[in-house]
Amino acid sequence: MDLSSLGIAVLSAVAYSLSMYVKKHLNTDNPQSFDATKFLTTLIWGIIVGAILQFSGVPITEQSVEEQFIAYAGLIAITENIIKAIIRAVDR
């Protein structure tokens, strides 16, 4: 079984997590320290997205790796934010 979709999604999740950390850490008004829970949550979500895409049979080609990396990062970010919004709405 080729796990390339899963691998790309995991790398996308790591890149997304690190970029968000850097953005929040460099905020001069309210810098934040590294939060392992947020990182692991995003990483787990990336694994879930990657597994779904892996089992859907999306083929990976050498030409499309960069495109899929960016698309997976966007998909992880959007779906993670939607789920966070739903959880916050339910908690109110």
MIDOSE-1310 file (N, C-alpha, C; in nm, 2 decimals, decimal comma, always signed):
residues 92
mdls	+0,08/-0,12/+0,00/+0,00/+0,00/+0,00/+0,09/+0,12/+0,00; +0,06/+0,21/-0,09/+0,14/+0,34/-0,10/+0,08/+0,44/-0,01; +0,16/+0,49/+0,09/+0,11/+0,58/+0,19/+0,15/+0,72/+0,16; +0,16/+0,76/+0,03/+0,21/+0,89/+0,00/+0,11/+1,00/+0,03
slgi	-0,02/+0,98/+0,02/-0,12/+1,08/+0,06/-0,11/+1,10/+0,20; -0,10/+1,00/+0,28/-0,09/+1,01/+0,43/+0,03/+1,09/+0,47; +0,15/+1,06/+0,40/+0,27/+1,13/+0,43/+0,26/+1,28/+0,40; +0,21/+1,31/+0,28/+0,19/+1,45/+0,24/+0,10/+1,52/+0,34
avls	-0,01/+1,46/+0,38/-0,10/+1,52/+0,47/-0,03/+1,55/+0,61; +0,05/+1,45/+0,66/+0,12/+1,47/+0,78/+0,22/+1,59/+0,77; +0,30/+1,59/+0,66/+0,39/+1,70/+0,64/+0,32/+1,83/+0,63; +0,21/+1,83/+0,56/+0,13/+1,95/+0,55/+0,08/+2,00/+0,69
avay	+0,04/+1,91/+0,77/-0,01/+1,94/+0,91/+0,11/+2,00/+0,99; +0,22/+1,94/+0,98/+0,34/+1,99/+1,06/+0,38/+2,13/+1,01; +0,38/+2,15/+0,88/+0,41/+2,28/+0,82/+0,31/+2,39/+0,86; +0,18/+2,35/+0,86/+0,07/+2,44/+0,90/+0,09/+2,47/+1,05
slsm	+0,11/+2,37/+1,13/+0,13/+2,40/+1,28/+0,25/+2,49/+1,31; +0,36/+2,46/+1,24/+0,48/+2,54/+1,27/+0,46/+2,69/+1,21; +0,39/+2,70/+1,10/+0,37/+2,84/+1,05/+0,28/+2,92/+1,14; +0,18/+2,85/+1,20/+0,09/+2,92/+1,29/+0,16/+2,96/+1,42
yvkk	+0,25/+2,87/+1,47/+0,33/+2,90/+1,59/+0,42/+3,02/+1,56; +0,49/+3,02/+1,45/+0,58/+3,13/+1,42/+0,50/+3,26/+1,41; +0,38/+3,26/+1,35/+0,30/+3,38/+1,33/+0,26/+3,43/+1,47; +0,21/+3,34/+1,56/+0,17/+3,38/+1,69/+0,28/+3,42/+1,78
hlnt	+0,40/+3,35/+1,77/+0,51/+3,38/+1,85/+0,57/+3,51/+1,82; +0,57/+3,55/+1,69/+0,63/+3,68/+1,65/+0,53/+3,80/+1,66; +0,41/+3,77/+1,71/+0,32/+3,88/+1,74/+0,37/+3,97/+1,85; +0,40/+4,09/+1,82/+0,46/+4,18/+1,93/+0,36/+4,22/+2,03
dnpq	+0,23/+4,22/+2,00/+0,13/+4,26/+2,10/+0,10/+4,15/+2,20; +0,10/+4,03/+2,16/+0,07/+3,92/+2,24/+0,14/+3,79/+2,20; +0,27/+3,78/+2,22/+0,35/+3,66/+2,17/+0,30/+3,54/+2,25; +0,29/+3,43/+2,18/+0,26/+3,30/+2,25/+0,37/+3,20/+2,24
sfda	+0,38/+3,12/+2,35/+0,48/+3,02/+2,35/+0,43/+2,89/+2,28; +0,52/+2,80/+2,25/+0,48/+2,68/+2,18/+0,38/+2,60/+2,27; +0,27/+2,55/+2,21/+0,17/+2,47/+2,27/+0,17/+2,33/+2,21; +0,22/+2,24/+2,28/+0,23/+2,10/+2,23/+0,10/+2,04/+2,20
tkfl	+0,00/+2,07/+2,28/-0,14/+2,02/+2,26/-0,19/+2,07/+2,13; -0,18/+2,20/+2,10/-0,23/+2,25/+1,97/-0,15/+2,18/+1,85; -0,02/+2,16/+1,87/+0,06/+2,10/+1,77/+0,01/+1,96/+1,74; +0,00/+1,88/+1,85/-0,04/+1,74/+1,84/-0,19/+1,73/+1,78
ttli	-0,27/+1,82/+1,82/-0,41/+1,82/+1,77/-0,41/+1,84/+1,62; -0,33/+1,93/+1,57/-0,32/+1,96/+1,43/-0,26/+1,84/+1,36; -0,16/+1,78/+1,42/-0,09/+1,67/+1,36/-0,19/+1,55/+1,35; -0,26/+1,52/+1,45/-0,36/+1,41/+1,45/-0,47/+1,44/+1,34
wgii	-0,51/+1,57/+1,33/-0,61/+1,60/+1,23/-0,55/+1,58/+1,09; -0,42/+1,61/+1,07/-0,35/+1,59/+0,94/-0,35/+1,44/+0,91; -0,33/+1,36/+1,01/-0,33/+1,21/+0,99/-0,46/+1,16/+0,95; -0,57/+1,22/+1,01/-0,71/+1,18/+0,98/-0,74/+1,22/+0,83
vgai	-0,71/+1,35/+0,80/-0,73/+1,39/+0,66/-0,65/+1,31/+0,56; -0,52/+1,28/+0,59/-0,44/+1,20/+0,50/-0,50/+1,06/+0,49; -0,55/+1,00/+0,60/-0,60/+0,87/+0,59/-0,73/+0,87/+0,50; -0,81/+0,97/+0,52/-0,93/+0,98/+0,43/-0,89/+0,99/+0,29
lqfs	-0,80/+1,08/+0,26/-0,76/+1,10/+0,12/-0,69/+0,97/+0,07; -0,61/+0,90/+0,15/-0,54/+0,78/+0,11/-0,64/+0,67/+0,07; -0,75/+0,66/+0,15/-0,85/+0,55/+0,12/-0,94/+0,59/+0,01; -0,95/+0,72/-0,03/-1,03/+0,77/-0,14/-0,96/+0,74/-0,27
gvpi	-0,83/+0,70/-0,27/-0,77/+0,66/-0,39/-0,71/+0,78/-0,47; -0,69/+0,89/-0,41/-0,63/+1,01/-0,49/-0,49/+0,97/-0,53; -0,46/+0,97/-0,66/-0,33/+0,93/-0,70/-0,23/+1,04/-0,68; -0,11/+1,01/-0,65/+0,00/+1,10/-0,63/+0,10/+1,09/-0,74
teqs	+0,12/+1,20/-0,81/+0,22/+1,20/-0,91/+0,34/+1,29/-0,87; +0,45/+1,28/-0,93/+0,56/+1,37/-0,90/+0,53/+1,51/-0,92; +0,46/+1,54/-1,03/+0,42/+1,67/-1,07/+0,33/+1,74/-0,97; +0,24/+1,65/-0,91/+0,14/+1,71/-0,82/+0,17/+1,71/-0,68
veeq	+0,29/+1,67/-0,64/+0,32/+1,66/-0,49/+0,31/+1,80/-0,43; +0,37/+1,90/-0,49/+0,36/+2,04/-0,44/+0,22/+2,09/-0,43; +0,14/+2,06/-0,54/+0,00/+2,11/-0,54/-0,08/+2,04/-0,43; -0,06/+1,91/-0,41/-0,13/+1,84/-0,31/-0,08/+1,88/-0,17
fiay	+0,04/+1,91/-0,15/+0,09/+1,96/-0,02/+0,02/+2,08/+0,02; +0,01/+2,18/-0,07/-0,06/+2,30/-0,04/-0,21/+2,28/-0,02; -0,27/+2,20/-0,11/-0,41/+2,17/-0,10/-0,44/+2,10/+0,04; -0,36/+2,01/+0,08/-0,38/+1,94/+0,20/-0,37/+2,03/+0,32
agli	-0,27/+2,12/+0,32/-0,25/+2,22/+0,43/-0,37/+2,30/+0,44; -0,43/+2,35/+0,32/-0,55/+2,43/+0,33/-0,67/+2,35/+0,38; -0,68/+2,23/+0,33/-0,79/+2,14/+0,38/-0,78/+2,12/+0,53; -0,66/+2,09/+0,58/-0,64/+2,07/+0,72/-0,68/+2,20/+0,80
aite	-0,63/+2,31/+0,75/-0,66/+2,44/+0,82/-0,81/+2,47/+0,82; -0,88/+2,45/+0,71/-1,02/+2,49/+0,70/-1,10/+2,39/+0,79; -1,08/+2,26/+0,77/-1,16/+2,17/+0,85/-1,14/+2,18/+1,00; -1,01/+2,20/+1,04/-0,98/+2,22/+1,18/-1,05/+2,34/+1,24
niik	-1,05/+2,45/+1,16/-1,12/+2,57/+1,21/-1,27/+2,55/+1,22; -1,33/+2,48/+1,12/-1,47/+2,46/+1,13/-1,51/+2,37/+1,25; -1,43/+2,27/+1,28/-1,45/+2,18/+1,39/-1,44/+2,26/+1,52; -1,33/+2,35/+1,53/-1,31/+2,43/+1,65/-1,43/+2,52/+1,67
aiir	-1,48/+2,58/+1,56/-1,60/+2,67/+1,57/-1,72/+2,60/+1,62; -1,74/+2,48/+1,57/-1,86/+2,40/+1,62/-1,84/+2,36/+1,76; -1,73/+2,32/+1,81/-1,70/+2,28/+1,95/-1,73/+2,41/+2,04; -1,68/+2,52/+2,00/-1,70/+2,64/+2,08/-1,84/+2,68/+2,08
avdr	-1,92/+2,67/+1,97/-2,06/+2,70/+1,97/-2,14/+2,60/+2,06; -2,10/+2,48/+2,06/-2,17/+2,38/+2,15/-2,14/+2,41/+2,30; -2,02/+2,45/+2,33/-1,97/+2,48/+2,46/-2,04/+2,60/+2,53; -2,10/+2,69/+2,44/-2,16/+2,81/+2,49/-2,28/+2,77/+2,56
